[in-house]
């Protein structure tokens, strides 16, 4: 997790271009937009170059039935045919926070909160990974322990 977190946190200042999924369900409730899929790929671009990275997000359930996020950063995305996408206006990443559990002295990621200029993007693990786009920060009681900022 620490190597993954170093990679994730180094993307502060990058542009979050879009979220892709093979199958996507979305709904809006008041000022909150929710995207659901079994896995997502996020596209990030360096603000001063054409360099891009792709964050592949999946999930697993551990032996204690906790839902954990699987994070894999790729320079070139695995060939997938994405049928669904979501793009951002003002997508510069201001901060990235990782939430999760500590078991046997190992940090396990369950949620990521990405703060953009005008929005918060909260990604939570589960059989259907949930991506919420809101104007307000997520309530702390809805997240596990803060592991990284």
N, C-alpha and C positions, 0 to 999 in steps of 0.2 A: 504494500500500500504506500509506503514512503516514497518509493521511486515513482509510482504513478502520481502521487501528490506533487512531487517536485515538477513533473512534466505539466500537470494541470495548472499549478499556481504560476508557472512561468508564462502563462498565456494572458496575464493581466495586460490590458492595453491592446490586445488583438481584437479583431472584429468577428463577432458571431454572425455568420452569414445566413445560416439556415439549419433546419432540422429535417431529416429525411427518414422515411420508414417505408417498408414494403406495404404495410396495411396500417391505416391510421384512422382512429375514431376521434372526433373533436366535438366539444360542446362549450357553450358559453353560459355562465351564470353570473349575473350582475356584471361586475368589472373584471371578471376572471375568465380566462380562456384555458381550457384543459385539453391536452392531447394525450391519447392513450395508444400504446403499441407494445408488442412483445420485445422489440428492440429498436433503438434509434441510432442514427449517425448524425453527429453535429459537424458542420463545416466551419472552420476558423481560418481567417486570413490575417497575416501579418500586416499592420497598418502602413508600413513603408516599403512593401515589396509584394511580389506575387506569390510568396511562399504560403502554402496552405497545409493544414493538418486536419485530420479527420478523427473524431472521437467516436468510437463504436461503444455503445452502452447496451449491456444485456443484464440478466439477473440470474441468480441461483437462490435456492432455499437451502440453508444449512441444516445440520442434524437437530438444532433447537427450533427449527421452523421459522427462523429469522430470514427475511428477504434481503439479499445483499446485491449491490450494484457491481457489475463487472465492467471495468474500464479498460479500453485498449486504444492507444493512440497510434495512428497509422499515417505515413507520409503519402501513400497512395491507397485509396480505399479499395477494399475487396470488391470484385465485380459483383454488384447486386443490381437488380432492376428495382429502383424505387418508384412506387406508384404514387406516393404522397410526399408533400414537402410543406414547410412553413418558413417564411423569410421575415427578417427584421428590418425595421427602420431604426437608425441610430443604434447600431449593434456593437458599439465599443464596450469591451468588458472592463468595468471599474473594479470588481473584486470577485473572488471565487472562494466559497466556503464549503468545506466537506464535513458531513455529519455521519455518525455511525456508532458502532459498538466496539468495545475492547474486550476480547476474549483470549485467554491464555497469552497475554501480553502482545496480542496481534490486533492491529486496527482494521476494522471491517467497515467498508463504506456502504451506507444505506441511502444517502441523499447528497445532492450537490445543489448549492444555491449560487447562481450567477447573477451579479448585479450589473445591469446595463444602465445607460444614462437615464432612460425613462421607465425601465421595467425591471422586474425580478423574474428570473427563470428558475423555477424550483423543480428538480428532477428527483423523483422518489421511486425506489425499487418496488417490485412486485411482479406477479405473473403478467400483469399489464403495467408496464412502466408508465408513470404519470408525469407529464411535464405541464406545470402550471405557469402561465404568464400573467403577472399581476403588476399593478402600479405600487403596491405596498409590499414590504418585506413579509415573509411567511411568519406566522406565529411560532415562537420558540417551542411551545408545548406540542406542536405538531411534528417536531423533528427530534431525532435522537441527539446524543451528545455531540457538541462541536469538537471535531478532531483536528481540523486545520483551517487556517485563514490566511 
